[in-house]
Amino acid sequence: MKAATHKFYQPFDPDKGEQNQSTAIDETFYLNDRSNGRPLSVLSEEDWAFWASNGYIVIKQAVPKVQADRLAQLIWGFEEKDPENPNTWHAPPRALMEMKELHHSGMVEIFNHQYLWDNRQTPRVYDAFVDIWGTEKLWVTIDRANLNLPLRPGHDFKGFMHWDYDPETRPQNVQGVLALSDQTDENIGGFQCVPELFRTYDTWKLTQPKDRDRFKPDISGFEVVKVKLEPGDLLVFNSLLPHGIRPNTSGNKVRIAQYLSMMPAREHDEKLRQWRIESWQKRKTPEGYAFPGDPRKWEEKHYETAKLTELGEKLLGLRKWS
């Protein structure tokens, strides 16, 4: 069965650049069910049991804290905000995205700086996704960052629980968030999810109206889990897990994160492979329904093409796995 097209991101066309196509799966892959007998590299057996039951797992110190810290500082500068001066934090957005639910959620349209790539090609990050997928032949998503600021009048973000794929299609996909700041304070606006609904979806849906929104569940009566992360921690979650960003009610703290995931390489899709290479090489920013882009084209004008390791070249698609 073919995986569903991402509702929040329009069906993509490489020639039109309608979305960040590196984050969407449009063909069937299967997550690791351990039937291949391959031992785990990063996850423990206890981690695997937690992952299977809850739909998410935290890989502690997936990247060194120094890498997380330097990317966090870069993001402040990229956004032209001073971390020591809250008066600079709440500037009007440079471009409004069509997806209104994400207004004031702190999305940062940076995709290909060296520091993002350093995290993507960190072996421990890669090995964690090898455990999850059960294959070494992976491509990394070329995704952006997040700077979730404390709520202010005119800069409200309510947060919303959702699926990025219609769960009825049983999507075989994972998503990931790398913490770049301390998110142990539950008020800071980090990741939240509903593991119980992940476990009980098949029975829960029988109680729901037929015309329900298949992407935004009614979570009444469910416990919402607020996942705590430290800088360098990687959270990977199953796309069947209802999730969202919490509003930042801390008053004076900021949640900073990099969206980072991997999926089986689609080396047969030459058009997509070339799109990925061009995005990296020319620092092009994806634009579309949930991606407003950067009207300054800051990456193209001010950054150099990121240097890749041999692993990074394979994760991009520049070098083939086989």
ABEGO torsion letter per residue (X at the ends): XBBBBBAABBBBBAAAGABBAAABBABBBBBBAGAAGBBBAABBAAAAAAAAAAGBBBBBGABBAAAAAAAAAAAAAAAGBBAABAAAABBBBABBBABAAABGAGBBBBAABAAAAAAAABAAAAAAAAAAAGBABBBBBBBBBBBBBBBBBGBBBAEBBBBABBAAAGBBBBBBBBBABBAABAAAGBBBBBAAAAAAAAAAAAABBAABBAABBBABGBBBBBBBBBBGBBBBBBAABBBEBBBBAAGABBBBBBBBBBBBBBAABAAAAAAAAAAAAAGBBBBEAABAEBAAGAAAAABBBBBBBAAAAAAAGABBAX
